Structure formats: structure tokens, C-alpha cells
Amino acid sequence: MAKRKLPYMKLWVGDWLSSQRVVELTPMEEYCYFRLIMWAWQANASGLLNTDASLAQMCRVDMDTWLQVESNVRALFYEVEGRLFHEKVDEQIQQQQEISEKRAAAGRLGGKSKAVSN
């Protein structure tokens, strides 16, 4: 089944602000981390290309800035075959895809029962 574009990502603000991982980041590291999480969501579990040029572009920073923050930011992701993934984003995508598929299936069933009863 083709991956559906998901409409939104849940963000628990309190969890973000109190996260020890986030608290230990510099403001620029946090900014880049947040941007990459958003891009990971948009990638719909297909991962981010793990190159400095690509990641700097997604963070909207120049290469010098990226190279200053990259080790701490990359450490918050895991790599598979040259692509970066984020565990929490992957979990949310899986949950949202399951919900979306259940709703689509229910919609198809609802449409069939109305057609049969007419």
C-alpha cells in the first residue's frame, strides 16, 4: 500500500521543553534538531539523506554552522543505509498510518453498505 501523506505530527510541548536531550543542546543545535525532525516527518519514514550538504540545507544553515552542530544533532538520530531516522518520529508515523488505514477501510465498508441497501 502506498504511504499516505500524514496531515499532522503530534508535538508534546511539555515533553520537548523538559527533555534532557533538548536541554543539553545549544540553541542552534535545538533549532537544527527540530528542523530535521520536521523533515523526518515529511519523509514519511523513508529517512533523511545523511550528507552534510543535505542536512545543512534542511536546517537552513551554512556549512560552517552545520559542522559546528552536526555531531550533537546527528547523535539524536540513527542511521540505516546512509539515511537518518528518528525513533519517536517513526513510532508516530506508524501509529498515524495505522489510524489512517483503519479509517479508510471503515469508509470503504460504509460506502459499500449504503450502496447495497439502496
Solvent accessible surface area in square Angstrom, and as a share of the most:
residue,aa,sasa,rsa
1,M,167,0.75
2,A,89,0.69
3,K,116,0.49
4,R,97,0.35
5,K,139,0.59
6,L,17,0.09
7,P,112,0.71
8,Y,116,0.44
9,M,37,0.17
10,K,84,0.36
11,L,82,0.41
12,W,121,0.42
13,V,88,0.51
14,G,51,0.49
15,D,85,0.44
16,W,39,0.14
17,L,121,0.60
18,S,84,0.54
19,S,33,0.21
20,Q,116,0.52
21,R,142,0.52
22,V,11,0.06
23,V,92,0.53
24,E,124,0.56
25,L,23,0.11
26,T,69,0.40
27,P,117,0.74
28,M,79,0.35
29,E,8,0.04
30,E,50,0.22
31,Y,88,0.34
32,C,0,0.00
33,Y,10,0.04
34,F,70,0.29
35,R,57,0.21
36,L,0,0.00
37,I,11,0.06
38,M,65,0.29
39,W,103,0.36
40,A,7,0.05
41,W,18,0.06
42,Q,91,0.41
43,A,27,0.21
44,N,14,0.07
45,A,35,0.27
46,S,55,0.35
47,G,5,0.05
48,L,7,0.04
49,L,87,0.43
50,N,30,0.16
51,T,57,0.33
52,D,48,0.25
53,A,66,0.51
54,S,23,0.15
55,L,0,0.00
56,A,5,0.04
57,Q,143,0.64
58,M,25,0.11
59,C,0,0.00
60,R,177,0.65
61,V,26,0.15
62,D,91,0.47
63,M,77,0.34
64,D,102,0.53
65,T,31,0.18
66,W,0,0.00
67,L,93,0.46
68,Q,145,0.64
69,V,9,0.05
70,E,38,0.17
71,S,75,0.48
72,N,78,0.40
73,V,0,0.00
74,R,56,0.20
75,A,79,0.61
76,L,24,0.12
77,F,18,0.07
78,Y,99,0.38
79,E,100,0.45
80,V,72,0.41
81,E,168,0.75
82,G,32,0.31
83,R,86,0.32
84,L,5,0.03
85,F,33,0.14
86,H,13,0.06
87,E,116,0.52
88,K,107,0.45
89,V,4,0.02
90,D,33,0.17
91,E,85,0.38
92,Q,16,0.07
93,I,2,0.01
94,Q,97,0.43
95,Q,97,0.43
96,Q,14,0.06
97,Q,28,0.12
98,E,78,0.35
99,I,65,0.33
100,S,29,0.19
101,E,74,0.33
102,K,145,0.61
103,R,174,0.63
104,A,24,0.18
105,A,38,0.29
106,A,62,0.48
107,G,48,0.46
108,R,125,0.46
109,L,122,0.61
110,G,32,0.31
111,G,43,0.41
112,K,127,0.54
113,S,68,0.44
114,K,145,0.61
115,A,72,0.56
116,V,127,0.73
117,S,92,0.59
118,N,161,0.83
